[in-house]
Structure formats: C-alpha cells, structure tokens
C-alpha cells in the first residue's frame, strides 16, 4: 500500500490542474463575451477550434510520454518541466491587450492554443502516472479518489474566490475589469506552480512498464480496443454534462437570477451569486469523491456509473421546477446543485480508475504498455466535451437572441428576450439530462466489470514477469 503522503501528493497535481480548468470552463466564455470583448459567435468558434486542437494533441503527448526515460520515470518529470510554462500561459490567457478587434481575436487564439498545449504537456503525463503507481485495481480507485478530492478542493478555492478577487483588485486597487481579471489569474497561477512542484516531490513511479511495440501497433491496438471506445463515449458525455451546466452558470445568474441575490437560511441573510453556487458545488463534489471508493467497492464501477447517470437525469429535470424569484426557489436550486455535484463527484474518480482498467486490459491483450496513450484519451474526451459544450452554449445563446454587454461592463443590467431566458433554463436542465441519458446507454455496453478485471489483473502480473525475464523478445503478437 502506498503511504498517505504520496496519495496527498498525487492529489496536489490535479488540484493545480483543476483550479485552471474550472476557471477556463466556467468563466472564460463569459470573460471573452463580456470582458475581453469578442462576439458570442467568435467566442464559440474560438472555444471549439482551440479545444479540438488540444484534444488532438493529447494522443501525441501520450505517445511521447510512453517513450520518455529518465531517472525520475516516464511521466513524473513533466510535472517539474512544465509547471512554470503552465502558470505563465494562464496569465497571458486572461490578459486583454488594448488592440483592435481583429488583433485581439488573434491574441485570443494564440494564447488559448498555447495554454491548452501546455495543459496537455503536464496533464497527460500526470494522469498516466496512475497506471504506474500501483498494480492494484481498487488502490487505483483510492489514488483516483485522492486526486479528485483535491481537484475539487482546488476548484472550490478558485471558483469561490474568483469573484471576490476580481472585485478586490477592481475596487481596492482601482483596476479596470480587464486588469482585475488578469491580477486574479496571477494569484491562481502562482498557487498552481507550487502545487505541481509538491506533486513532483511527493510521488514516485513504482511499476516499470515496457512500451515495446511500434507506434503503428500501439495505434492499431488503441482503435481496436472496444472498452476504450465505449469509455471514451461515456467520458465525453460526462464532461459535456459538466461543461454545459458550468459554462451557463455565469450567464444564468447575470440574466435569470439577476447577478447577486440575498436569500435567508435560518433567519440569516446569505449573498447568493454564481461563485457561491459553483463553489458549494465543488465542496459537494468532494463529498461525492469520498463516497466513490465505498460505493464502487460495494456494487462495482460499471453499476455505479449507471446509477449515477440515472440520478443525474432525474435531478437535472427537477432543477427546471425551481423559482429563483422566491427564497424557497433559491434554496431548492442550491439543494439540487449540491445533490447533482455529489453525483458528479462520485463519477470523477470512477472515470479515471476505469481508464486504468482499460490500460491493463490493453497491456494484457497486446503485451505492450501504452499507458500514456490510453490516459491521453481520457484527457482528449475531457477536451472534446469542453469544446462541444462551451461552443454549443455560445451558439445556442446567440441563436436565442442573447444580448451581449458592452466590453468590460459586466455589471450592466440588461433585459434579455424571452427566447434567451428559455434557452438558459434548457441549458441548466433538459439538455444536461439528455446528455446523461446518452452516457447511460453507452456505459451499459461497457464490458469490464468487477469479475473481468480481477481475472485481468492476475493474468497481467504473470505476463509482466514473463516479459521482464525475456527482454530479448523481438516480435510481440496479440494474445
């Protein structure tokens, strides 16, 4: 069993990644449309194009990482090498140059593509580390749970403090909205740099897996791997579910709820705003992560995935019944956000643990470890889900007649047309429910249940020992 400090250290890595990822997913569309100053249509195209490139680059990084050899291992060195570029690119992403529209649009493309490329450079190797830190399937779920617990902790810190940080820099230091968003990202980026360095210091690669197949064989093994395709589909739907809801929240609060509202809980007035709504969701995610290990140990990973999808459908539809004009409606909205977030919290470590299982299945079948390549597909599914989700939100709002605010004037009150308001409600309720239904259908076909994985792990132990004892083997054929 790995020591607790190593599990915590591994968690620090995704704590850093998630602080950036959640700000990108939830606030960047609003930033581009209302602070940076580009149209909804251009924002949608930007989000789609850059994240598709980012998704395509993930397998490239997985291939490179699988073939990296250093005294620190295959994947761990990238935490050290890419930490500083990661933080710098995040700051550039939230920098608004005083240029014309066309030049600013080019800047947005360059900085976003650069940021996502660097994100791939550190996140794909980080994810692949899970496959070489232990050979125990259930302990992989434990590692994955630590990872996601700290990831949601980082997300909570970033989302809960984002609005106050921007307001502090804007009011206390008399900064423009553009400068205040940049300053807030400098704070977040500095924290991320330190967390990646700590992750590198506290973790170790314990399994010496061998990538002894050609690139062509690795790619052939990947595209003929049925569990990989199904898990990719389910994972893409899961990330699409989160991105659609998350990217809608800032717009939903600005135009449906009305920015900030006071609600009363036990005679106490509570300021209710998008950062609080999202931040409480991250805390609920952490609760879900803590439940993932006992729930999956009891009913299995596949059954847990199916059950969570069913519940996400039900509670997403119930969200439509909330009345944000009343105190009871706001409380119900917050309660449903907590429940939905607990459920997505259970799902998050489950997905990464299942990718580790797919990696073991592939290594047994093709007698060659392509852990980085397979884990890169998890990141790829995350990026495609984010790309499709973020772009769809922008385009659907544009099609519904959403009225954008003047550049840098995020606090201006605008009465949106009825079509835009209805679209925002759909994006928070029925559209995510439909995505969860699609995810349920896909995972129903996923073949790697608990019994199958126990057999794979036992056979793989013997196979790894055989390969170590026969390093001169030249021709590797599928078993």
KOLVOPA-978628 format. One line per 2 residues: number of its first residue (from 1); their letters; for each residue x, y, z of C-alpha. Coordinates in steps of 0.1 Angstrom, whole numbers. Layout:
N
NUM = A = X,Y,Z; ...
***
This chain:
479
1 = XX = 0,0,0; 12,35,-9
3 = XX = 18,59,20; -7,86,27
5 = XX = 17,114,18; 21,100,-17
7 = XX = -17,99,-22; -19,135,-10
9 = XX = 10,145,-32; -7,129,-62
11 = XX = -38,149,-53; -19,182,-54
13 = XX = -13,177,-92; -50,177,-101
15 = XX = -56,204,-75; -34,226,-97
17 = XX = -49,215,-130; -85,219,-118
19 = XX = -80,254,-105; -72,264,-141
21 = XX = -96,241,-158; -127,252,-139
23 = XX = -119,289,-143; -115,282,-181
25 = XX = -147,261,-183; -169,283,-162
27 = XX = -156,319,-166; -137,321,-198
29 = XX = -168,321,-221; -182,350,-200
31 = XX = -148,367,-200; -144,366,-238
33 = XX = -180,378,-244; -183,405,-217
35 = XX = -148,415,-205; -124,408,-234
37 = XX = -149,420,-259; -155,394,-287
39 = XX = -188,383,-300; -207,351,-290
41 = XX = -202,336,-324; -165,343,-324
43 = XX = -162,330,-289; -180,298,-298
45 = XX = -157,292,-328; -127,300,-307
47 = XX = -136,275,-279; -143,248,-305
49 = XX = -113,252,-327; -87,256,-298
51 = XX = -101,227,-278; -103,204,-308
53 = XX = -66,211,-314; -60,205,-277
55 = XX = -78,172,-279; -59,160,-309
57 = XX = -26,169,-293; -34,147,-263
59 = XX = -25,113,-280; 7,129,-293
61 = XX = 17,138,-258; 7,103,-246
63 = XX = 30,87,-272; 59,110,-262
65 = XX = 54,103,-225; 52,65,-230
67 = XX = 87,66,-246; 103,90,-221
69 = XX = 131,76,-200; 146,95,-171
71 = XX = 159,88,-136; 126,101,-123
73 = XX = 105,78,-145; 84,82,-176
75 = XX = 56,106,-166; 66,123,-134
77 = XX = 94,146,-149; 68,166,-168
79 = XX = 54,179,-135; 88,196,-130
81 = XX = 95,207,-166; 61,222,-175
83 = XX = 49,238,-142; 63,273,-149
85 = XX = 51,275,-186; 17,263,-174
87 = XX = 13,292,-150; 27,319,-173
89 = XX = 4,308,-201; -26,311,-178
91 = XX = -18,347,-170; -14,355,-207
93 = XX = -48,339,-214; -65,364,-191
95 = XX = -46,394,-204; -66,419,-225
97 = XX = -44,439,-249; -55,474,-259
99 = XX = -58,465,-296; -84,465,-324
101 = XX = -110,437,-327; -91,416,-353
103 = XX = -58,418,-334; -75,409,-301
105 = XX = -91,379,-318; -57,367,-330
107 = XX = -43,372,-295; -72,351,-280
109 = XX = -65,322,-304; -27,323,-299
111 = XX = -29,324,-261; -57,298,-258
113 = XX = -40,274,-281; -7,279,-262
115 = XX = -24,274,-229; -41,242,-239
117 = XX = -10,228,-254; 9,234,-222
119 = XX = -20,220,-202; -17,188,-223
121 = XX = 20,187,-217; 16,184,-180
123 = XX = -18,169,-175; -15,138,-198
125 = XX = 17,125,-181; 2,133,-147
127 = XX = -29,112,-155; -8,84,-169
129 = XX = 11,82,-136; -19,65,-120
131 = XX = -11,34,-142; 24,30,-128
133 = XX = 20,40,-91; 2,7,-82
135 = XX = -9,-25,-99; -39,-30,-76
137 = XX = -72,-21,-93; -90,-9,-61
139 = XX = -60,11,-49; -61,29,-82
141 = XX = -96,40,-73; -82,52,-39
143 = XX = -55,72,-57; -80,85,-81
145 = XX = -103,95,-52; -75,114,-36
147 = XX = -68,130,-69; -104,141,-74
149 = XX = -109,152,-38; -80,176,-41
151 = XX = -91,186,-76; -125,197,-63
153 = XX = -108,214,-34; -87,234,-58
155 = XX = -118,241,-79; -137,253,-48
157 = XX = -108,277,-39; -106,290,-75
159 = XX = -143,294,-81; -153,307,-46
161 = XX = -125,333,-46; -126,343,-82
163 = XX = -154,370,-79; -140,384,-46
165 = XX = -105,385,-61; -117,404,-92
167 = XX = -138,427,-70; -109,434,-46
169 = XX = -85,443,-74; -111,464,-92
171 = XX = -123,483,-61; -93,484,-37
173 = XX = -66,489,-64; -89,509,-89
175 = XX = -82,485,-117; -102,481,-149
177 = XX = -123,449,-152; -97,436,-177
179 = XX = -68,442,-153; -86,428,-123
181 = XX = -93,395,-141; -56,393,-151
183 = XX = -45,400,-115; -68,373,-101
185 = XX = -53,348,-125; -18,358,-114
187 = XX = -28,347,-78; -43,314,-91
189 = XX = -13,307,-113; 12,312,-85
191 = XX = -6,286,-64; -7,261,-93
193 = XX = 30,263,-98; 37,254,-61
195 = XX = 12,226,-62; 28,209,-92
197 = XX = 63,211,-76; 49,195,-45
199 = XX = 33,167,-66; 66,160,-82
201 = XX = 84,159,-48; 59,136,-30
203 = XX = 52,110,-57; 71,80,-72
205 = XX = 66,57,-102; 68,21,-88
207 = XX = 59,-1,-119; 85,-4,-147
209 = XX = 61,-9,-176; 76,-16,-210
211 = XX = 64,0,-242; 80,-24,-267
213 = XX = 56,-21,-296; 59,2,-326
215 = XX = 39,34,-328; 18,17,-355
217 = XX = 10,-13,-334; 2,10,-304
219 = XX = -23,29,-325; -38,-2,-340
221 = XX = -42,-17,-305; -60,15,-294
223 = XX = -85,17,-322; -94,-20,-319
225 = XX = -99,-17,-282; -137,-18,-277
227 = XX = -137,-9,-239; -116,22,-248
229 = XX = -142,34,-274; -171,29,-250
231 = XX = -154,46,-221; -144,75,-243
233 = XX = -180,80,-253; -192,78,-217
235 = XX = -164,101,-205; -171,127,-233
237 = XX = -208,128,-222; -198,132,-186
239 = XX = -176,162,-194; -202,176,-218
241 = XX = -227,174,-189; -204,194,-166
243 = XX = -193,219,-192; -228,228,-204
245 = XX = -241,235,-169; -209,251,-157
247 = XX = -205,274,-187; -241,285,-184
249 = XX = -240,295,-147; -224,329,-151
251 = XX = -250,338,-178; -278,323,-158
253 = XX = -270,343,-127; -265,375,-146
255 = XX = -297,373,-166; -322,349,-149
257 = XX = -314,354,-112; -302,389,-116
259 = XX = -265,389,-106; -265,387,-69
261 = XX = -294,379,-46; -299,376,-8
263 = XX = -316,345,4; -325,337,40
265 = XX = -315,305,58; -325,301,94
267 = XX = -331,339,96; -296,346,82
269 = XX = -292,366,51; -268,349,26
271 = XX = -255,366,-5; -262,342,-34
273 = XX = -241,346,-65; -225,324,-92
275 = XX = -192,319,-74; -210,307,-43
277 = XX = -232,284,-64; -203,269,-81
279 = XX = -181,268,-50; -206,249,-30
281 = XX = -209,225,-59; -172,219,-56
283 = XX = -175,211,-19; -203,187,-27
285 = XX = -181,172,-54; -155,164,-27
287 = XX = -182,146,-7; -190,125,-38
289 = XX = -153,117,-42; -152,104,-7
291 = XX = -182,82,-14; -167,68,-46
293 = XX = -145,42,-30; -171,25,-7
295 = XX = -198,27,-34; -177,11,-61
297 = XX = -164,-15,-37; -200,-24,-29
299 = XX = -216,-25,-63; -188,-22,-88
301 = XX = -176,5,-111; -200,-1,-140
303 = XX = -231,-3,-118; -221,29,-100
305 = XX = -217,47,-133; -252,36,-145
307 = XX = -268,45,-112; -252,80,-111
309 = XX = -264,87,-147; -300,77,-138
311 = XX = -299,101,-108; -284,129,-128
313 = XX = -312,127,-153; -339,129,-125
315 = XX = -323,158,-106; -315,178,-137
317 = XX = -351,177,-148; -362,187,-112
319 = XX = -340,218,-115; -365,232,-140
321 = XX = -391,234,-112; -370,260,-92
323 = XX = -384,295,-88; -354,319,-85
325 = XX = -377,348,-76; -385,333,-42
327 = XX = -364,324,-13; -377,288,-14
329 = XX = -368,286,-50; -332,297,-44
331 = XX = -328,272,-16; -342,244,-38
333 = XX = -318,255,-65; -289,253,-41
335 = XX = -300,219,-28; -302,204,-62
337 = XX = -268,218,-71; -254,200,-40
339 = XX = -271,167,-50; -260,169,-86
341 = XX = -225,178,-76; -222,149,-51
343 = XX = -232,126,-80; -207,141,-104
345 = XX = -181,138,-76; -187,101,-74
347 = XX = -183,98,-112; -150,117,-115
349 = XX = -125,93,-98; -145,64,-113
351 = XX = -138,75,-148; -100,78,-142
353 = XX = -99,44,-124; -118,28,-153
355 = XX = -92,42,-178; -65,25,-157
357 = XX = -85,-8,-161; -87,-2,-199
359 = XX = -49,3,-198; -45,-31,-180
361 = XX = -68,-48,-205; -48,-34,-234
363 = XX = -15,-44,-219; -27,-79,-214
365 = XX = -42,-83,-248; -13,-67,-268
367 = XX = 16,-74,-245; 28,-38,-245
369 = XX = 21,-10,-221; 7,22,-237
371 = XX = -5,38,-205; 2,74,-216
373 = XX = -16,69,-249; -47,55,-232
375 = XX = -48,81,-205; -43,108,-231
377 = XX = -77,97,-245; -93,105,-211
379 = XX = -79,140,-214; -90,140,-250
381 = XX = -126,131,-241; -125,159,-214
383 = XX = -113,184,-240; -138,173,-267
385 = XX = -166,175,-241; -154,210,-231
387 = XX = -151,221,-267; -185,209,-278
389 = XX = -201,221,-246; -186,256,-245
391 = XX = -192,263,-282; -227,249,-280
393 = XX = -236,272,-251; -223,303,-270
395 = XX = -241,293,-303; -274,284,-287
397 = XX = -275,317,-268; -267,336,-300
399 = XX = -295,317,-318; -319,325,-290
401 = XX = -312,362,-293; -290,367,-262
403 = XX = -279,404,-259; -242,408,-250
405 = XX = -230,435,-226; -207,463,-237
407 = XX = -170,454,-235; -158,455,-198
409 = XX = -192,464,-184; -201,431,-167
411 = XX = -223,447,-141; -247,464,-166
413 = XX = -283,452,-162; -298,440,-195
415 = XX = -333,427,-201; -329,396,-222
417 = XX = -356,384,-247; -378,355,-236
419 = XX = -361,331,-260; -327,337,-244
421 = XX = -341,332,-209; -358,299,-220
423 = XX = -325,288,-236; -306,294,-203
425 = XX = -332,273,-185; -328,245,-211
427 = XX = -290,246,-207; -293,241,-170
429 = XX = -319,213,-171; -331,193,-200
431 = XX = -300,195,-222; -277,181,-195
433 = XX = -304,154,-187; -303,143,-223
435 = XX = -265,140,-223; -267,119,-191
437 = XX = -292,96,-208; -268,91,-237
439 = XX = -239,84,-213; -261,57,-196
441 = XX = -268,39,-229; -231,39,-237
443 = XX = -218,26,-204; -244,-1,-204
445 = XX = -224,-17,-232; -190,-14,-214
447 = XX = -177,-50,-208; -151,-46,-180
449 = XX = -170,-55,-148; -155,-64,-114
451 = XX = -151,-101,-122; -135,-94,-156
453 = XX = -110,-70,-141; -100,-94,-113
455 = XX = -91,-120,-139; -72,-94,-160
457 = XX = -51,-83,-130; -40,-118,-122
459 = XX = -30,-127,-157; -12,-94,-162
461 = XX = 10,-100,-131; 23,-132,-147
463 = XX = 27,-116,-181; 47,-87,-168
465 = XX = 71,-111,-150; 74,-131,-182
467 = XX = 84,-100,-202; 109,-89,-176
469 = XX = 125,-124,-177; 126,-124,-216
471 = XX = 137,-88,-226; 151,-101,-259
473 = XX = 117,-109,-273; 115,-91,-306
475 = XX = 81,-99,-320; 51,-91,-300
477 = XX = 17,-105,-311; -17,-100,-295
479 = X = -28,-128,-272
***
